[in-house]
Amino acid sequence: MATKMTTAETMRFVDKINMKAKAPCDAAPGFLVLDPFAGSGTTGIAAISLGMKFIGFEISPDYCELANERIAALSTAVPVKEARAGQMSLLERKQ
Protein backbone atom coordinates (compact mmCIF):
# COMPACT_ATOMS: atom_id res chain seq x y z
CA MET A 1 0.00 0.00 0.00
CA ALA A 2 1.41 3.37 -1.02
CA THR A 3 1.76 6.11 1.54
CA LYS A 4 1.24 9.80 0.85
CA MET A 5 4.30 12.00 1.00
CA THR A 6 4.21 15.25 2.93
CA THR A 7 5.02 18.49 1.13
CA ALA A 8 8.48 18.55 2.73
CA GLU A 9 9.18 14.97 1.60
CA THR A 10 8.00 15.80 -1.91
CA MET A 11 10.29 18.83 -2.07
CA ARG A 12 13.27 16.74 -0.90
CA PHE A 13 12.39 14.27 -3.66
CA VAL A 14 12.23 17.11 -6.22
CA ASP A 15 15.64 18.32 -5.02
CA LYS A 16 17.06 14.81 -5.57
CA ILE A 17 15.61 14.75 -9.09
CA ASN A 18 17.13 18.18 -9.75
CA MET A 19 20.56 16.92 -8.68
CA LYS A 20 20.28 13.83 -10.88
CA ALA A 21 18.97 15.84 -13.84
CA LYS A 22 21.96 18.17 -13.71
CA ALA A 23 24.65 15.54 -13.22
CA PRO A 24 24.47 13.05 -16.12
CA CYS A 25 23.66 15.31 -19.05
CA ASP A 26 24.72 18.75 -17.86
CA ALA A 27 21.38 19.95 -19.21
CA ALA A 28 21.03 23.62 -19.94
CA PRO A 29 17.99 25.80 -19.41
CA GLY A 30 15.61 25.48 -22.33
CA PHE A 31 16.16 21.74 -22.84
CA LEU A 32 12.98 19.70 -23.24
CA VAL A 33 12.04 16.98 -20.75
CA LEU A 34 9.46 14.45 -21.94
CA ASP A 35 7.66 12.32 -19.35
CA PRO A 36 5.25 9.83 -20.94
CA PHE A 37 3.95 8.73 -17.50
CA ALA A 38 3.70 12.09 -15.71
CA GLY A 39 1.67 10.99 -12.69
CA SER A 40 1.40 13.87 -10.23
CA GLY A 41 3.97 15.99 -12.11
CA THR A 42 7.05 15.73 -9.91
CA THR A 43 9.40 15.38 -12.90
CA GLY A 44 7.74 18.40 -14.51
CA ILE A 45 8.21 20.46 -11.36
CA ALA A 46 11.89 19.52 -11.24
CA ALA A 47 12.37 20.33 -14.95
CA ILE A 48 10.63 23.69 -14.75
CA SER A 49 12.54 24.56 -11.57
CA LEU A 50 15.75 24.02 -13.54
CA GLY A 51 14.55 26.29 -16.35
CA MET A 52 13.76 23.46 -18.74
CA LYS A 53 10.66 22.95 -20.86
CA PHE A 54 8.39 20.06 -19.97
CA ILE A 55 5.86 17.89 -21.77
CA GLY A 56 4.05 15.27 -19.75
CA PHE A 57 1.46 12.67 -20.68
CA GLU A 58 -0.90 11.03 -18.20
CA ILE A 59 -3.77 8.67 -18.91
CA SER A 60 -5.56 9.25 -15.58
CA PRO A 61 -7.68 12.43 -15.60
CA ASP A 62 -7.29 12.74 -11.81
CA TYR A 63 -3.49 12.63 -11.94
CA CYS A 64 -3.49 14.93 -14.98
CA GLU A 65 -5.51 17.52 -13.04
CA LEU A 66 -3.24 17.16 -10.00
CA ALA A 67 -0.09 17.57 -12.13
CA ASN A 68 -1.54 20.68 -13.79
CA GLU A 69 -2.40 22.17 -10.40
CA ARG A 70 1.03 21.42 -8.95
CA ILE A 71 2.84 22.87 -11.96
CA ALA A 72 0.59 25.95 -11.95
CA ALA A 73 1.41 26.42 -8.27
CA LEU A 74 5.03 27.09 -9.28
CA SER A 75 4.11 30.25 -11.18
CA THR A 76 1.33 31.50 -8.90
CA ALA A 77 3.05 30.86 -5.55
CA VAL A 78 -0.24 29.46 -4.21
CA PRO A 79 -0.02 25.92 -2.81
CA VAL A 80 -2.42 23.41 -4.37
CA LYS A 81 -4.52 23.06 -1.20
CA GLU A 82 -5.14 26.80 -1.03
CA ALA A 83 -5.75 27.10 -4.77
CA ARG A 84 -8.42 24.41 -4.50
CA ALA A 85 -10.00 26.36 -1.66
CA GLY A 86 -10.15 29.46 -3.88
CA GLN A 87 -7.34 31.55 -2.41
CA MET A 88 -5.83 33.98 -4.91
CA SER A 89 -2.13 34.38 -5.45
CA LEU A 90 -0.47 37.34 -3.80
CA LEU A 91 0.57 38.33 -7.33
CA GLU A 92 -3.00 38.47 -8.68
CA ARG A 93 -5.06 41.63 -8.53
CA LYS A 94 -8.70 41.84 -7.65
CA GLN A 95 -10.74 43.56 -10.31
C-alpha positions as CSV (number, residue, x, y, z in Angstrom):
1,M,0.0,0.0,0.0
2,A,1.4,3.4,-1.0
3,T,1.8,6.1,1.5
4,K,1.2,9.8,0.9
5,M,4.3,12.0,1.0
6,T,4.2,15.2,2.9
7,T,5.0,18.5,1.1
8,A,8.5,18.6,2.7
9,E,9.2,15.0,1.6
10,T,8.0,15.8,-1.9
11,M,10.3,18.8,-2.1
12,R,13.3,16.7,-0.9
13,F,12.4,14.3,-3.7
14,V,12.2,17.1,-6.2
15,D,15.6,18.3,-5.0
16,K,17.1,14.8,-5.6
17,I,15.6,14.7,-9.1
18,N,17.1,18.2,-9.8
19,M,20.6,16.9,-8.7
20,K,20.3,13.8,-10.9
21,A,19.0,15.8,-13.8
22,K,22.0,18.2,-13.7
23,A,24.6,15.5,-13.2
24,P,24.5,13.0,-16.1
25,C,23.7,15.3,-19.1
26,D,24.7,18.7,-17.9
27,A,21.4,19.9,-19.2
28,A,21.0,23.6,-19.9
29,P,18.0,25.8,-19.4
30,G,15.6,25.5,-22.3
31,F,16.2,21.7,-22.8
32,L,13.0,19.7,-23.2
33,V,12.0,17.0,-20.7
34,L,9.5,14.4,-21.9
35,D,7.7,12.3,-19.3
36,P,5.2,9.8,-20.9
37,F,4.0,8.7,-17.5
38,A,3.7,12.1,-15.7
39,G,1.7,11.0,-12.7
40,S,1.4,13.9,-10.2
41,G,4.0,16.0,-12.1
42,T,7.1,15.7,-9.9
43,T,9.4,15.4,-12.9
44,G,7.7,18.4,-14.5
45,I,8.2,20.5,-11.4
46,A,11.9,19.5,-11.2
47,A,12.4,20.3,-14.9
48,I,10.6,23.7,-14.7
49,S,12.5,24.6,-11.6
50,L,15.8,24.0,-13.5
51,G,14.5,26.3,-16.3
52,M,13.8,23.5,-18.7
53,K,10.7,23.0,-20.9
54,F,8.4,20.1,-20.0
55,I,5.9,17.9,-21.8
56,G,4.0,15.3,-19.8
57,F,1.5,12.7,-20.7
58,E,-0.9,11.0,-18.2
59,I,-3.8,8.7,-18.9
60,S,-5.6,9.2,-15.6
61,P,-7.7,12.4,-15.6
62,D,-7.3,12.7,-11.8
63,Y,-3.5,12.6,-11.9
64,C,-3.5,14.9,-15.0
65,E,-5.5,17.5,-13.0
66,L,-3.2,17.2,-10.0
67,A,-0.1,17.6,-12.1
68,N,-1.5,20.7,-13.8
69,E,-2.4,22.2,-10.4
70,R,1.0,21.4,-8.9
71,I,2.8,22.9,-12.0
72,A,0.6,26.0,-12.0
73,A,1.4,26.4,-8.3
74,L,5.0,27.1,-9.3
75,S,4.1,30.2,-11.2
76,T,1.3,31.5,-8.9
77,A,3.0,30.9,-5.6
78,V,-0.2,29.5,-4.2
79,P,0.0,25.9,-2.8
80,V,-2.4,23.4,-4.4
81,K,-4.5,23.1,-1.2
82,E,-5.1,26.8,-1.0
83,A,-5.8,27.1,-4.8
84,R,-8.4,24.4,-4.5
85,A,-10.0,26.4,-1.7
86,G,-10.2,29.5,-3.9
87,Q,-7.3,31.6,-2.4
88,M,-5.8,34.0,-4.9
89,S,-2.1,34.4,-5.4
90,L,-0.5,37.3,-3.8
91,L,0.6,38.3,-7.3
92,E,-3.0,38.5,-8.7
93,R,-5.1,41.6,-8.5
94,K,-8.7,41.8,-7.7
95,Q,-10.7,43.6,-10.3
